[in-house]
Structure formats: C-alpha cells, structure tokens
Amino acid sequence: MKQIIIADDDPAIREVFNILLKKHGYGTTIYSDAEVLMGNDFELPDLFILDKQLSGIDGLEVCRFLKMQESTKNIPVIIISASSFIGESAKEAGADDFMEKPFKMKTLLELMERHLNKN
C-alpha cells in the first residue's frame, strides 16, 4: 500500500483527504502543521501533499527542506494552494507538481498516480 503524508492546517481538508485516499487504497499520515516534517521525525512516505499555507511555516519552505534532505529528496511533493500563482512558486521550491484549490479529487488522484508510478 502506497503511503501518503499530508500536511494541511484545515481540519475539514484533512478529513476529506483521509477518507478519500483511504477509500482509494492509500495509507495516510496527516499532520496539521509541519513541525514533525521539519524535525525529520516520520516514516518515509511514497508521496507528500503539502498545503502552501501551513500555520507556523510556509509549505514551500517545507518542500525546500524535504528536497535538501538525502532521505526525502527523491520523494515526490505536490503543493496545494488557493493561490493562482502557485505553479511558479512550487517549481522554485522544488515541488514535483502543484494543484490549485479548489480541485477535483479525481484530478489529484491522477496526479498522484503519475508521480507514484515514476518510482
């Protein structure tokens, strides 16, 4: 089972991710902030989904951090954001892809599969 780490500070979004991803056969670990990620205190996933607007630290900073670590640099990162300018920022941070909110879950699942099947 592919493992996905999700970091989003919105409880409703976290719950939706948890229900839908488990329904589609993924294991999920969900964080409300980036503290655990920045401390490298987690089991390595197959994919990260990070909200740009995390409380305490920007999701783009978390992405930069993950892409600089030997253990996580090759794990795909998808940034999600309500900003229509997220594409350029996500690319600059080293993200493998991005999605602008609101998005269709089917589209996110297709994007995830594309990155998960690369490895």
C-alpha positions as CSV (number, residue, x, y, z in Angstrom):
1,M,0.0,0.0,0.0
2,K,1.4,3.4,-1.0
3,Q,1.9,5.8,1.9
4,I,1.0,9.4,1.6
5,I,1.9,12.2,4.1
6,I,-0.4,15.2,4.0
7,A,0.2,18.4,5.9
8,D,-2.7,20.8,6.0
9,D,-3.9,23.1,8.8
10,D,-7.6,23.0,7.8
11,P,-9.3,20.2,9.7
12,A,-12.1,19.7,7.1
13,I,-9.5,19.3,4.3
14,R,-7.5,16.8,6.4
15,E,-10.7,14.8,7.0
16,V,-11.6,14.8,3.3
17,F,-8.1,13.7,2.3
18,N,-8.1,10.9,4.9
19,I,-11.4,9.5,3.9
20,L,-10.9,9.7,0.1
21,L,-7.3,8.5,0.0
22,K,-8.1,5.5,2.3
23,K,-11.1,4.7,0.1
24,H,-8.7,4.6,-2.9
25,G,-6.3,2.2,-1.2
26,Y,-3.7,4.6,0.2
27,G,-2.3,4.7,3.6
28,T,-2.3,8.2,5.1
29,T,-0.4,10.1,7.7
30,I,-1.9,13.5,8.3
31,Y,-0.3,16.5,10.1
32,S,-1.9,19.8,11.0
33,D,1.4,21.6,10.7
34,A,5.0,21.0,9.5
35,E,6.7,20.5,12.9
36,V,7.2,16.8,12.5
37,L,8.3,17.1,8.9
38,M,10.9,19.8,9.7
39,G,12.2,17.6,12.5
40,N,12.6,14.6,10.2
41,D,10.6,12.6,12.7
42,F,8.4,10.5,10.5
43,E,8.3,7.3,8.5
44,L,9.2,7.9,4.9
45,P,6.2,8.0,2.6
46,D,5.8,7.4,-1.1
47,L,4.5,10.9,-1.7
48,F,4.0,14.2,0.2
49,I,1.0,16.5,-0.3
50,L,1.7,19.9,1.3
51,D,-0.6,22.9,1.7
52,K,1.2,26.1,0.9
53,Q,-0.5,28.0,3.8
54,L,0.5,25.9,6.8
55,S,0.4,27.5,10.3
56,G,3.9,28.3,11.5
57,I,5.8,27.7,8.3
58,D,5.0,28.0,4.6
59,G,4.5,24.7,2.8
60,L,7.0,25.9,0.1
61,E,9.7,26.1,2.9
62,V,8.8,22.6,3.9
63,C,9.2,21.5,0.3
64,R,12.6,23.1,0.0
65,F,13.7,21.4,3.3
66,L,12.5,18.0,2.1
67,K,14.2,18.3,-1.2
68,M,17.5,19.2,0.5
69,Q,17.4,16.1,2.7
70,E,19.1,12.9,1.5
71,S,16.3,10.7,2.8
72,T,13.5,12.7,1.2
73,K,14.9,14.5,-1.8
74,N,13.6,11.8,-4.3
75,I,10.1,11.5,-2.8
76,P,7.5,13.4,-4.9
77,V,6.0,16.5,-3.4
78,I,2.7,18.0,-4.5
79,I,1.9,21.5,-3.3
80,I,-1.8,22.6,-3.0
81,S,-2.8,26.2,-2.7
82,A,-5.7,28.6,-3.3
83,S,-3.2,30.9,-5.0
84,S,-3.5,31.2,-8.7
85,F,0.3,31.8,-8.8
86,I,1.3,28.6,-7.1
87,G,2.8,27.0,-10.2
88,E,5.9,29.2,-10.4
89,S,6.4,29.2,-6.6
90,A,6.0,25.5,-6.3
91,K,8.6,24.9,-9.1
92,E,11.1,27.3,-7.4
93,A,10.7,25.4,-4.1
94,G,11.5,22.1,-5.9
95,A,8.0,20.6,-5.8
96,D,7.3,17.9,-8.3
97,D,3.8,19.3,-9.0
98,F,1.1,21.5,-7.7
99,M,-2.7,21.8,-7.6
100,E,-4.7,25.0,-7.3
101,K,-7.7,24.9,-4.9
102,P,-10.5,24.1,-5.4
103,F,-9.7,21.0,-7.3
104,K,-11.4,17.7,-8.2
105,M,-10.3,14.8,-6.2
106,K,-10.2,12.7,-9.4
107,T,-7.6,15.1,-10.8
108,L,-5.5,14.9,-7.7
109,L,-5.6,11.1,-7.7
110,E,-4.5,11.1,-11.3
111,L,-1.6,13.5,-10.5
112,M,-0.6,11.3,-7.5
113,E,-0.6,8.1,-9.6
114,R,1.6,9.8,-12.2
115,H,4.2,10.6,-9.6
116,L,3.9,7.3,-7.7
117,N,4.3,5.3,-10.9
118,K,7.5,7.0,-11.8
119,N,9.3,5.4,-8.8
